[in-house]
Amino acid sequence: MTTNGHTHGTHASNDSFNHVVPLLINGKEVTNESTFDVVSPVSGKLIWKGSSVSKEQANEAVEAAQAAFPAWSKTKPSFRRDILLKASDILKSRGEELSEYMDIETGSTEGMSKYFNLPSSIEQLRDVAGRIVTVTGNILVPAEEGKSALMYKEPYGVVLGIAPWNAPFILGFRAVSYAIAAGNTCVLKGSEMSPRCFWAIGSVLMAAGLPDGVLNVIFHRSQDAPEVTSAIIEHPFVKKINFTGSTATGRIIAAQAGKFLKPVLMELGGKAPAIVLKDANLEKAAEACAVGAFMHSGQICMSTERILVHSDVAEKFREALKTAMEKIYGKTSQAPILVNAPPVQKNKKLVEQAISKGAKILAGDLNAKERSDTRMRPIVVDGVTKDMDLYQTESFGPTVSLIVIDSEEQAIEIANDTDYGLSSAVFTEDLAAGLRVAKQIETGAVHINNMTVHDECGLPHGGAKKSGWGRFNATAGIEEFLRVKCVTWSD
């Protein structure tokens, strides 16, 4: 089936650079003359163009969602459930196609796209579909005799979901699936770095039978972000916003939403610590830290940024970490690819500045020559201190700090010495010690004897401090998009 030049089931490699990824507004694919280039970080070449939404079209998308809301909000849970379940089946059947979009647009590996993003997104759709029927109200008992009350849960209306490029399917579906399941309608604003991935989300849900206007998918040129985003946030039909992305951008969006008194759900940046206590299984801890730090080239908000290892086992852990690094990211393997060149430059500058202040490279080569400026091999920086930029700055790339600590108390102090609070890890053979430390770390999640990168649809996910507020996933994810209404009456 071909719609506006899109052949469902056709892989990205079969497309020419003349292809333009359309918007999805009110059930129709819209291709604009105003476009932006999409350049693959793998080849450095133009792969296709994306239609750039105008302010007027963004308002049309909001109005289409508003028009669809009355009917959609009244649909039965089983109707919404069946659409989401069908979408999960379609997503599975188109897995090869969609994972290739992600690989070519973001530079991800098959491990990240085909074997993580796609399966997790399929499970997410199935999980939220099954939870729809759990949304219930309550019978309340007022204080006054002769009165009764009910508590309803009802959808907000139009929800704006803003999702990033680094895990476009997990985070893109998440930005709309819980809201749609709760009876809301949505505008999904996807990153210009991976427009075809976001187009695919709309394509899958439309193919599953989602009515026109319930989901509208847009993207735009980077320079148009302020105008388009502001127009949607201030639109009176938009009742709630959810955003996943950087803390810097989140701060802007929160300020705009606050101006119009609109609630916001946010998952922002991180500076995830991994604490290695002296009784930890060092080989397992080292491998988890290596994967947690450098999976997807370190471009995950939960990526391990600081490894805090007890002085009693520091030397043994260093050797174990170097062994794990060689095993997973050895010199014969290809250098990880980042989404574009600026994050490579940023990470190199962070390492250079740390070295200038006395840190040393434990693993990796800062001067390694790669095939392109979007590639960078993992680097472990030993001896990072508070006066170094790498100590506080979220690298969002293939660098990690190693810091030696002398006690649990010091580990907790350093782990909490950051504006961020998304994820963390503790490695120990003593569960009581792990729980004791976990209770004192200021993050939305703590993983004992597992890496900091952990997000599954059955567990609430979100941050503390400047890593955001509210929770995606599970029952909490649906509840985020429902508001409570109390109705009382005299008997």
DARA-V928817 format. One record per pair of residues at least 12 apart in sequence whose ideal C-beta (glycine too) atoms are under 10 Angstrom apart, sorted by the first residue. I is the first residue (numbers start at 1). GAP is how many residues later the second one is. Records with the same first field share a line. If there is no record, write none. Layout:
BEGIN
I = GAP / GAP
END
This chain:
BEGIN
1 = 202 / 206
3 = 19 / 25 / 26 / 200 / 203
4 = 15 / 16 / 17 / 18 / 19 / 20 / 24 / 25 / 26 / 27 / 47 / 195
5 = 13 / 14 / 15 / 16 / 17 / 24 / 26 / 43
6 = 13 / 14 / 15 / 16 / 23 / 190 / 193 / 194 / 197
7 = 90
8 = 82 / 85 / 86 / 89 / 192 / 195 / 196 / 199
9 = 84 / 85 / 87 / 88
10 = 87 / 90
11 = 85 / 86 / 87 / 88 / 89 / 90 / 93
12 = 28 / 35 / 36 / 85 / 86 / 87 / 88 / 89 / 90 / 91 / 92 / 93 / 184
13 = 34 / 87 / 90 / 91
14 = 83 / 86
15 = 32 / 33 / 86 / 89 / 181
16 = 30 / 31 / 32
17 = 20 / 21 / 22 / 28 / 29 / 30 / 31 / 32
18 = 28 / 30 / 31
19 = 12 / 19 / 28 / 29 / 30 / 31 / 177
20 = 12 / 13 / 15 / 16 / 18 / 28 / 29 / 30 / 31 / 32 / 175
21 = 14 / 15 / 17 / 27 / 28 / 29 / 30 / 80 / 84 / 169 / 173 / 174 / 175 / 176 / 177 / 178 / 179 / 196 / 198
22 = 28 / 29 / 173 / 174 / 177 / 180 / 181 / 195
23 = 27 / 28 / 29 / 30 / 31 / 34 / 35 / 37 / 38 / 167 / 172 / 175 / 176 / 179 / 193 / 194 / 195 / 196 / 197
24 = 27 / 37 / 40 / 163 / 164 / 174 / 175 / 177 / 178 / 179 / 181 / 182 / 188 / 191 / 192 / 193 / 194
25 = 28 / 32 / 33 / 35 / 36 / 37 / 38 / 39 / 40 / 162 / 177 / 187 / 188 / 191 / 192 / 193
26 = 34 / 35 / 37 / 38 / 39 / 41 / 42 / 186 / 187 / 188 / 190
27 = 37 / 41 / 175 / 179 / 183 / 184 / 185 / 186 / 187 / 188 / 189
28 = 36 / 178 / 184 / 185 / 188
29 = 22 / 170 / 173 / 174 / 177 / 188
30 = 21 / 23 / 27 / 30 / 31 / 186 / 188
31 = 18 / 19 / 20
32 = 17 / 18 / 19 / 20 / 21 / 22 / 25 / 188
33 = 18 / 19
34 = 15 / 16 / 17 / 18 / 19 / 20 / 23 / 186 / 187 / 190
35 = 13 / 14 / 15 / 16 / 17 / 160 / 186
36 = 13 / 14 / 15 / 16 / 156 / 159 / 183 / 184 / 185 / 186 / 187 / 188
37 = 12 / 13 / 155 / 184
38 = 12 / 66 / 67 / 154 / 155 / 156 / 157 / 158 / 181
39 = 66 / 154 / 301 / 335
40 = 63 / 64 / 65 / 66 / 67 / 297 / 299 / 334
41 = 63 / 64 / 65 / 66 / 67 / 152 / 256 / 296 / 297 / 298 / 299 / 300 / 302 / 303 / 331 / 332 / 333 / 334
42 = 61 / 62 / 63 / 64 / 65 / 66 / 295 / 330 / 332 / 333
43 = 61 / 64 / 329 / 331
44 = 296 / 297 / 327 / 328 / 329 / 330
47 = 54 / 57 / 58 / 149
48 = 53 / 56 / 57 / 147 / 148
49 = 146
50 = 55 / 140 / 141 / 142 / 143 / 144 / 145 / 146 / 148 / 149 / 169 / 170 / 171
51 = 144 / 148 / 167 / 168 / 169
52 = 140 / 143 / 166 / 167 / 168 / 169 / 170 / 171 / 172 / 176
53 = 134 / 136 / 163 / 164 / 165 / 166 / 167 / 168 / 171 / 175 / 179
54 = 164 / 166 / 170 / 173 / 174 / 177
55 = 165 / 169 / 172 / 173 / 174 / 175 / 176 / 177
56 = 175
57 = 159 / 161 / 163 / 171
58 = 102 / 129 / 131 / 158 / 160 / 162 / 166 / 169 / 170 / 171 / 172 / 173 / 174 / 177
59 = 128 / 169 / 172 / 173 / 176 / 178
60 = 156 / 158
61 = 97 / 99 / 125 / 126 / 127 / 128 / 152 / 154 / 155 / 156 / 157 / 171 / 174
62 = 96 / 98 / 123 / 125 / 154 / 156 / 169 / 170 / 173 / 174 / 175 / 176
63 = 95 / 124 / 150 / 153 / 172 / 174
64 = 94 / 121 / 123 / 148 / 149 / 150 / 151 / 152 / 173
65 = 92 / 93 / 94 / 95 / 119 / 120 / 121 / 122 / 148 / 149 / 150 / 151 / 170 / 172 / 173
66 = 91 / 92 / 119 / 121 / 147 / 169 / 170 / 171 / 172 / 173
67 = 91 / 118 / 145 / 146 / 170
68 = 90 / 117 / 118 / 142 / 143 / 144 / 145 / 146 / 147 / 148
69 = 86 / 87 / 88 / 89 / 90 / 114 / 115 / 116 / 117 / 144 / 145 / 168 / 170
70 = 87 / 115
71 = 114 / 140 / 142 / 143
72 = 83 / 108 / 111 / 112 / 113 / 114 / 138 / 139 / 141 / 142 / 143
73 = 81 / 82 / 83 / 84 / 109 / 110 / 111 / 112
74 = 109
75 = 108 / 136 / 139
76 = 56 / 57
77 = 52 / 54 / 55 / 56 / 57 / 58 / 104 / 105 / 106
78 = 51 / 54 / 55
79 = 53 / 130 / 132
80 = 48 / 49 / 52 / 53 / 100 / 101 / 102 / 103 / 130 / 134
81 = 45 / 47 / 48 / 49 / 50 / 51 / 52 / 100
82 = 47 / 126 / 127
83 = 42 / 46 / 97 / 98 / 122 / 125 / 126 / 127 / 128 / 131
84 = 40 / 41 / 42 / 43 / 44 / 45 / 46 / 47 / 48 / 89 / 93 / 96 / 97 / 121 / 124 / 126
85 = 40 / 41 / 43 / 44 / 45 / 123
86 = 39 / 43 / 118 / 119 / 121 / 122 / 123 / 124
87 = 34 / 35 / 38 / 39 / 42 / 86 / 90 / 93 / 114 / 117 / 118 / 119 / 120 / 121 / 122 / 123
88 = 33 / 34 / 35 / 36 / 37 / 38 / 39 / 40 / 41 / 85 / 89 / 116 / 120
89 = 33 / 36 / 37 / 115 / 119
90 = 32 / 35 / 113 / 114 / 115 / 116 / 117 / 118 / 119
91 = 27 / 28 / 30 / 31 / 33 / 34 / 35 / 78 / 82 / 109 / 110 / 112 / 113 / 114 / 116 / 117
92 = 26 / 27 / 29 / 30 / 33 / 34 / 112
93 = 111 / 114
94 = 24 / 106 / 109 / 110 / 113
95 = 18 / 19 / 20 / 22 / 23 / 24 / 26 / 27 / 74
96 = 18 / 22
97 = 99 / 103 / 106
98 = 15 / 16 / 19 / 20 / 23 / 70 / 71 / 98 / 99 / 102 / 103 / 105 / 106
99 = 13 / 14 / 15 / 16 / 17 / 18 / 19 / 70 / 98
100 = 13 / 14 / 96
101 = 12 / 67 / 68 / 93 / 94 / 95 / 96 / 97 / 98 / 99
102 = 12 / 15 / 16 / 63 / 64 / 65 / 66 / 67 / 92 / 94 / 95 / 98
103 = 234
104 = 90 / 92 / 93
105 = 60 / 63 / 86 / 88 / 89 / 90 / 91 / 92 / 93 / 234
106 = 58 / 59 / 60 / 61 / 62 / 85 / 87 / 88 / 91 / 190 / 191 / 193 / 231 / 232 / 233 / 234
107 = 58 / 86 / 189 / 190 / 192 / 229 / 230 / 231 / 232 / 233 / 265 / 267 / 268
108 = 57 / 58 / 59 / 60 / 86 / 188 / 189 / 191 / 228 / 229 / 231
109 = 186 / 187 / 188 / 225 / 227 / 228
111 = 184 / 185
112 = 54 / 55 / 183 / 184 / 185 / 187 / 188
113 = 54 / 55 / 56 / 84 / 183
116 = 51 / 53 / 54 / 179 / 180 / 337 / 339
117 = 49 / 50 / 51 / 52 / 53 / 54 / 55 / 56 / 80 / 179
118 = 51 / 52
119 = 50 / 51
120 = 47 / 49 / 50 / 53 / 54 / 335 / 336 / 337
121 = 46 / 47 / 48 / 49 / 50 / 51 / 52 / 53 / 56 / 80 / 83 / 336
122 = 47 / 51 / 335
123 = 47 / 333 / 334 / 335
124 = 45 / 46 / 49 / 50 / 53 / 54 / 331 / 332 / 333 / 334 / 348 / 349 / 353
125 = 48 / 52 / 56 / 79 / 80 / 83 / 332
126 = 331
127 = 50 / 51 / 54 / 329 / 330 / 331 / 346 / 347 / 350
128 = 45 / 46 / 49 / 50 / 51 / 52 / 53 / 54 / 329 / 345 / 346 / 347 / 349 / 350
129 = 48 / 52
130 = 51
131 = 47 / 50 / 51 / 326 / 327 / 343 / 344 / 346 / 347 / 348
132 = 46 / 48 / 49 / 50 / 51 / 346
134 = 341 / 344 / 345
135 = 18 / 19 / 20 / 46 / 47 / 48 / 340 / 343 / 344 / 347
136 = 15 / 16 / 17
137 = 13 / 14 / 15 / 16 / 17 / 347 / 348 / 349 / 350
138 = 12 / 13 / 14 / 15 / 346 / 348
139 = 12
140 = 346 / 347 / 348
142 = 344 / 346 / 347 / 348
144 = 344 / 346
145 = 346
146 = 343 / 344 / 345
147 = 341 / 342 / 343 / 344
148 = 339 / 340 / 341 / 342 / 343
149 = 337 / 338 / 339 / 340
150 = 335 / 336 / 337 / 338 / 339
151 = 333 / 334 / 335 / 336
152 = 330 / 331 / 332 / 333 / 334 / 335
153 = 29 / 30 / 325 / 326 / 328 / 329 / 330 / 331 / 332
154 = 28 / 29 / 30 / 328 / 329 / 330 / 331
155 = 24 / 25 / 26 / 27 / 28 / 29 / 30 / 84 / 85 / 326 / 327 / 328
156 = 23 / 26 / 27 / 28 / 29 / 82 / 83 / 84 / 106 / 107 / 324 / 325 / 326 / 327
157 = 22 / 26 / 27 / 28 / 80 / 81 / 82 / 83 / 324 / 326
158 = 21 / 26 / 27 / 28 / 29 / 55 / 58 / 74 / 77 / 78 / 79 / 80 / 81 / 82
159 = 16 / 17 / 19 / 20 / 21 / 23 / 25 / 26 / 27 / 28 / 29 / 79 / 80 / 81 / 82 / 83 / 106 / 321 / 322
160 = 15 / 16 / 19 / 26 / 27 / 28 / 29 / 69 / 72 / 73 / 75 / 77 / 78 / 79 / 80 / 81 / 82 / 83 / 93 / 97 / 102 / 104
161 = 12 / 13 / 14 / 15 / 16 / 17 / 18 / 19 / 23 / 25 / 26 / 27 / 28 / 29 / 54 / 56 / 79 / 80 / 81 / 82 / 83 / 104 / 320
162 = 13 / 25 / 26 / 27 / 28 / 29 / 63 / 67 / 70 / 71 / 79 / 80 / 81 / 82 / 83 / 87 / 88 / 91 / 104
163 = 12 / 13 / 25 / 26 / 27 / 28 / 31 / 34 / 35 / 38 / 79 / 80 / 81 / 82
164 = 26 / 27 / 29 / 30 / 79 / 80 / 81 / 82 / 85 / 103 / 135 / 137 / 175
165 = 25 / 26 / 27 / 28 / 29 / 30 / 32 / 33 / 80 / 134 / 174 / 175
166 = 25 / 27 / 28 / 78 / 79 / 130 / 131 / 133 / 134 / 135 / 173 / 230
167 = 27 / 30 / 77 / 129 / 132 / 133 / 134 / 288
168 = 22 / 23 / 25 / 26 / 27 / 28 / 29 / 30 / 32 / 33
169 = 25 / 28 / 29 / 31 / 32 / 35
170 = 74 / 285 / 286 / 287 / 302
171 = 19 / 20 / 26 / 73 / 74 / 96 / 130 / 284 / 301
172 = 16 / 18 / 19 / 22 / 25 / 26 / 28 / 29 / 30 / 45 / 72
173 = 15 / 28 / 31 / 32 / 284
174 = 68 / 70 / 93 / 281 / 283 / 287 / 298 / 299 / 303
175 = 12 / 13 / 14 / 15 / 23 / 26 / 66 / 67 / 68 / 69 / 90 / 92 / 297
176 = 12 / 25 / 26 / 29 / 34 / 38 / 39 / 40 / 41 / 66 / 305
177 = 24 / 28 / 38 / 280 / 295 / 300 / 301 / 304
178 = 64 / 87 / 279 / 294 / 295 / 296 / 297 / 298 / 299 / 300 / 301 / 302 / 303 / 304
179 = 35 / 36 / 61 / 63 / 86 / 298 / 299 / 301 / 302 / 303
180 = 25 / 30 / 34 / 35 / 301
181 = 296 / 297 / 300 / 301
182 = 295 / 296 / 297 / 298 / 299 / 300 / 301
183 = 31 / 295 / 298 / 299
184 = 30 / 55 / 56 / 297 / 298
185 = 25 / 26 / 28 / 29 / 30 / 31 / 52
186 = 16 / 19 / 24 / 27 / 28 / 29 / 30 / 31 / 54 / 56 / 295
187 = 28 / 29 / 30 / 31 / 45 / 48 / 50 / 51 / 54
188 = 13 / 14 / 17 / 27 / 28 / 29 / 30 / 31
189 = 27 / 28 / 29 / 30 / 31 / 36 / 39 / 40 / 43 / 52 / 54
190 = 12 / 27 / 28 / 29 / 30
191 = 28 / 29 / 31 / 54 / 148
192 = 27 / 28 / 29 / 30 / 31 / 32 / 33
193 = 26 / 29 / 146 / 147
194 = 25 / 145
195 = 22 / 23 / 24 / 25
196 = 23
198 = 19 / 20 / 21
199 = 18 / 19 / 20
200 = 17
201 = 14 / 16
202 = 13 / 14 / 15 / 16
203 = 14
205 = 12
218 = 14
225 = 24 / 27
226 = 26 / 30
229 = 12 / 14 / 20 / 23 / 24 / 27
230 = 22 / 23 / 26 / 29
232 = 24
233 = 20 / 22 / 23 / 24 / 25 / 26 / 27 / 29 / 31
234 = 22 / 23 / 25 / 26 / 28
235 = 25 / 27
236 = 24 / 26
238 = 19 / 22 / 24
239 = 23 / 24 / 242 / 244
240 = 17 / 22 / 23 / 24 / 25 / 230 / 240 / 241 / 243
241 = 12 / 13 / 15 / 16 / 19 / 21 / 22 / 23 / 24 / 25
242 = 21 / 22 / 23 / 24 / 25 / 226 / 228 / 230 / 235 / 238 / 239
243 = 14 / 21 / 22 / 23 / 24 / 25 / 225
244 = 21 / 22 / 23 / 24 / 57 / 224 / 228
245 = 21 / 22 / 23 / 24 / 56 / 223
246 = 22 / 23 / 55 / 148 / 150
247 = 19 / 21 / 22 / 23 / 54 / 147 / 172 / 173 / 175 / 216 / 218 / 219 / 220 / 221
248 = 20 / 21 / 146 / 218
249 = 17 / 19 / 20
250 = 14 / 16 / 17 / 18 / 19 / 216 / 217 / 218 / 219
251 = 15 / 17 / 215
253 = 13 / 15
254 = 12 / 14 / 214 / 215
263 = 206 / 207 / 217 / 218 / 220
264 = 204 / 205 / 206
265 = 197 / 203 / 204 / 205 / 206 / 207 / 212 / 215 / 216
266 = 196 / 197 / 200 / 201 / 202 / 203 / 204 / 206
267 = 34 / 35 / 155 / 177 / 188 / 194 / 195 / 196 / 200 / 201 / 202 / 203 / 204 / 205
268 = 33 / 126 / 151 / 152 / 153 / 154 / 194 / 195 / 197 / 198 / 199 / 200 / 201
269 = 32 / 36 / 124 / 125 / 127 / 149 / 150 / 151 / 153 / 194 / 197 / 198 / 199
270 = 30 / 31 / 32 / 33 / 34 / 35 / 124 / 126 / 148 / 150 / 151 / 152 / 153 / 154 / 173 / 174 / 182 / 183 / 193 / 196 / 197 / 198
271 = 30 / 32 / 33 / 34 / 35 / 120 / 121 / 122 / 123 / 124 / 130 / 144 / 146 / 147 / 148 / 149 / 150 / 151 / 152 / 153 / 172 / 194 / 195 / 196
272 = 20 / 21 / 28 / 29 / 30 / 31 / 32 / 33 / 34 / 122 / 128 / 143 / 146 / 148 / 149 / 150 / 151 / 152 / 153 / 171 / 173 / 175 / 179 / 180 / 181 / 195
273 = 31 / 32 / 33 / 34 / 35 / 128 / 130 / 138 / 139 / 141 / 142 / 143 / 144 / 145 / 147 / 150 / 151 / 152 / 153 / 168 / 170 / 173 / 179
274 = 14 / 15 / 18 / 19 / 30 / 31 / 32 / 33 / 34 / 35 / 126 / 128 / 141 / 149 / 150 / 151 / 152 / 153 / 173 / 176 / 177 / 178
275 = 31 / 32 / 33 / 34 / 35 / 128 / 130 / 133 / 136 / 137 / 139 / 140 / 149 / 150 / 151 / 152 / 153 / 159 / 162 / 163 / 166 / 171 / 173
276 = 12 / 13 / 31 / 32 / 33 / 34 / 37 / 38 / 41 / 44 / 45 / 126 / 128 / 129 / 135 / 149 / 150 / 151 / 152
277 = 31 / 32 / 33 / 35 / 36 / 128 / 130 / 131 / 134 / 149 / 150 / 151 / 152 / 153 / 156 / 157 / 160
278 = 31 / 32 / 33 / 34 / 35 / 36 / 39 / 127 / 128 / 129 / 130 / 150 / 151 / 155
279 = 31 / 33 / 34 / 148 / 149 / 150 / 151 / 154
280 = 29 / 30 / 33 / 37 / 40 / 146 / 147 / 148 / 149 / 150 / 153 / 154 / 169
281 = 39 / 146 / 147 / 148 / 168
282 = 27 / 31 / 34 / 35 / 36 / 37 / 38 / 39 / 41 / 42 / 145
283 = 33 / 34 / 37 / 38 / 40 / 41
284 = 36 / 40 / 143 / 145 / 165 / 166
285 = 22 / 24 / 28 / 32 / 35 / 36 / 39 / 140 / 141 / 142 / 143 / 164 / 166
286 = 21 / 23 / 30 / 31 / 32 / 33 / 34 / 35 / 36 / 37 / 38 / 39 / 41 / 141
287 = 33 / 34 / 36 / 37 / 38 / 40 / 41 / 164
288 = 16 / 36 / 137 / 139 / 159 / 161 / 162 / 163 / 164 / 165
289 = 15 / 17 / 18 / 20 / 28 / 31 / 32 / 35 / 36 / 91 / 111 / 113 / 136 / 138 / 162 / 163
290 = 14 / 17 / 30 / 31 / 32 / 33 / 34 / 35 / 36 / 37 / 38 / 39 / 73 / 88 / 90 / 110 / 161
291 = 12 / 13 / 33 / 37 / 38 / 160 / 161 / 162
292 = 12 / 13 / 15 / 108 / 131 / 133 / 155 / 158 / 159 / 160 / 161 / 162
293 = 12 / 13 / 14 / 28 / 32 / 85 / 86 / 87 / 102 / 104 / 105 / 106 / 107 / 108 / 158 / 159 / 160
294 = 31 / 34 / 35 / 42 / 70 / 83 / 84 / 85 / 86 / 103 / 104 / 105 / 106
295 = 33 / 41 / 103 / 156 / 157 / 158
296 = 40 / 41 / 42 / 43 / 102 / 157
297 = 38 / 39 / 40 / 41 / 42 / 46 / 47 / 50 / 77 / 78 / 79 / 80 / 81 / 99 / 100 / 101
298 = 38 / 40 / 45 / 49 / 78 / 80 / 81 / 96 / 97 / 98 / 99 / 100 / 101 / 102 / 155
299 = 37 / 38 / 39 / 40 / 44 / 96 / 97 / 98 / 99
300 = 96 / 123 / 152 / 153 / 155
301 = 93 / 95 / 119 / 121 / 122 / 151 / 152 / 154 / 162 / 166 / 167
302 = 120 / 121 / 122 / 123 / 141 / 142 / 143 / 145 / 149 / 150 / 151 / 152 / 153 / 159 / 161 / 165
303 = 91 / 92 / 93 / 94 / 95 / 96 / 97 / 119 / 120 / 148 / 149 / 150
304 = 96 / 97 / 119 / 120 / 121 / 147 / 148 / 149
305 = 79 / 85 / 86 / 87 / 88 / 89 / 90 / 91 / 94 / 95 / 96 / 113 / 115 / 118 / 147
306 = 78 / 84 / 85 / 86 / 94 / 95 / 96 / 97 / 105 / 108 / 109 / 111 / 112 / 118 / 146
307 = 14 / 55 / 73 / 74 / 75 / 77 / 93 / 94 / 95 / 96 / 97 / 118 / 120
308 = 93 / 94 / 95 / 96 / 97 / 102 / 103 / 104 / 105 / 106 / 107 / 116 / 117 / 118
309 = 12 / 73 / 93 / 94 / 95 / 96 / 102 / 118
310 = 94 / 95 / 96 / 97 / 98 / 100 / 101 / 117 / 118
311 = 93 / 94 / 95 / 96 / 99
312 = 92 / 94
313 = 91
314 = 68 / 88 / 89 / 90 / 91 / 92
315 = 89
317 = 85 / 87 / 110
318 = 44 / 45 / 62 / 64 / 84 / 86
319 = 43
321 = 41 / 42 / 59 / 61 / 79 / 81
322 = 40 / 41 / 42 / 58
323 = 40
324 = 39
325 = 37 / 38 / 39 / 52 / 53 / 54 / 55
326 = 37
328 = 50
329 = 34 / 35 / 48 / 49 / 69
330 = 47
331 = 34 / 37 / 46
333 = 44
334 = 36 / 37 / 41 / 43
335 = 33 / 34 / 35 / 36 / 37 / 39 / 40 / 41 / 42 / 43 / 63
336 = 34 / 38 / 39 / 40 / 41 / 42 / 61 / 62
337 = 33 / 34 / 35 / 37 / 38 / 39
338 = 34 / 35 / 36 / 37 / 38 / 58 / 59 / 60
339 = 35 / 57 / 58
340 = 33 / 34
341 = 31 / 32 / 33 / 34 / 35
342 = 31 / 32 / 55
343 = 31 / 33 / 52 / 53 / 54 / 55
344 = 26 / 28 / 29 / 30 / 31 / 32 / 53 / 54
345 = 28 / 31 / 52
346 = 43 / 47 / 48 / 49 / 50 / 51 / 53
347 = 19 / 29 / 31 / 32 / 43 / 46 / 48 / 49 / 50 / 51 / 52
348 = 18 / 19 / 28 / 31 / 49 / 51
349 = 40 / 41 / 44
350 = 29 / 31 / 34 / 38 / 39 / 40 / 41 / 43 / 44 / 45 / 47 / 49 / 51
351 = 13 / 15 / 25 / 28 / 29 / 30 / 33 / 37 / 38 / 39 / 44 / 46 / 48 / 50
352 = 14 / 37 / 38
353 = 34 / 35 / 36 / 37 / 40
354 = 25 / 27 / 28 / 29 / 30 / 31 / 33 / 34 / 35 / 36 / 37 / 45 / 47
355 = 26 / 28 / 33 / 35
356 = 32
357 = 26 / 27 / 28 / 30 / 31 / 32 / 33 / 34
358 = 25 / 26 / 27 / 29 / 30
359 = 22 / 23 / 24 / 25 / 26 / 29 / 31 / 32 / 42 / 43 / 44
360 = 20 / 21 / 22 / 23 / 24 / 42
361 = 18 / 19 / 20 / 21 / 22 / 38
362 = 17 / 18 / 19 / 20 / 21 / 38 / 39 / 40
363 = 14 / 15 / 16 / 17 / 18 / 19 / 37 / 39
364 = 12 / 13 / 14 / 15 / 16 / 17 / 34 / 35 / 36
365 = 12 / 13 / 14
366 = 13 / 15 / 33
375 = 23
376 = 21 / 22 / 23
377 = 21
378 = 19 / 20 / 21 / 22
379 = 16 / 18 / 19 / 20 / 21
380 = 18 / 19 / 20 / 21 / 22
381 = 14 / 18 / 19 / 20 / 21 / 22
382 = 19 / 20 / 21 / 22
383 = 18 / 19 / 20 / 21
384 = 15 / 16 / 17 / 18 / 19 / 20
385 = 16 / 18
386 = 17 / 28 / 31
388 = 13
391 = 12 / 23 / 26 / 27
392 = 25 / 26 / 27 / 28
393 = 25
394 = 24 / 25 / 26 / 28 / 73
403 = 12
408 = 18 / 20 / 25 / 28 / 29 / 32
409 = 28 / 31
411 = 15 / 26 / 29 / 30
412 = 14 / 24 / 25 / 26 / 27 / 28 / 29 / 30
413 = 27
415 = 22 / 25 / 26 / 27 / 28 / 31
416 = 24 / 25 / 26 / 27 / 48 / 49
417 = 25
418 = 24 / 25 / 47 / 48 / 49
419 = 46 / 47 / 48
420 = 22 / 23 / 43 / 44 / 45 / 46 / 47 / 48
421 = 20 / 21 / 22 / 23 / 24 / 41 / 42 / 43 / 44 / 45 / 46 / 47
422 = 21 / 22 / 23 / 30 / 39 / 40 / 41 / 42 / 43 / 44 / 45 / 46
423 = 18 / 20 / 21 / 22 / 23 / 24 / 28 / 29 / 30 / 31 / 32 / 38 / 40 / 44
424 = 13 / 14 / 17 / 18 / 19 / 20 / 21 / 22 / 23 / 24 / 28
425 = 13 / 16 / 18 / 20 / 21 / 22 / 23 / 24 / 25 / 26 / 27 / 28 / 29
426 = 12 / 15 / 20 / 21 / 22 / 23 / 24
427 = 20 / 21 / 22 / 23 / 24
428 = 20 / 21
429 = 20
430 = 18
431 = 17 / 18
433 = 15
434 = 12 / 13 / 14 / 15
435 = 13
441 = 23
442 = 21 / 22 / 23 / 25
443 = 20 / 21 / 22 / 24
444 = 16 / 17 / 18 / 19 / 20 / 21 / 23 / 24 / 25 / 27
445 = 14 / 15 / 16 / 17 / 18 / 19
455 = 17 / 18
456 = 17 / 18
457 = 15 / 16 / 17 / 20
458 = 15 / 16 / 17
459 = 12 / 13 / 14 / 15 / 17
460 = 12 / 13 / 14 / 15 / 16 / 17 / 19 / 20
461 = 12 / 13 / 15 / 16
462 = 14 / 15 / 18
END
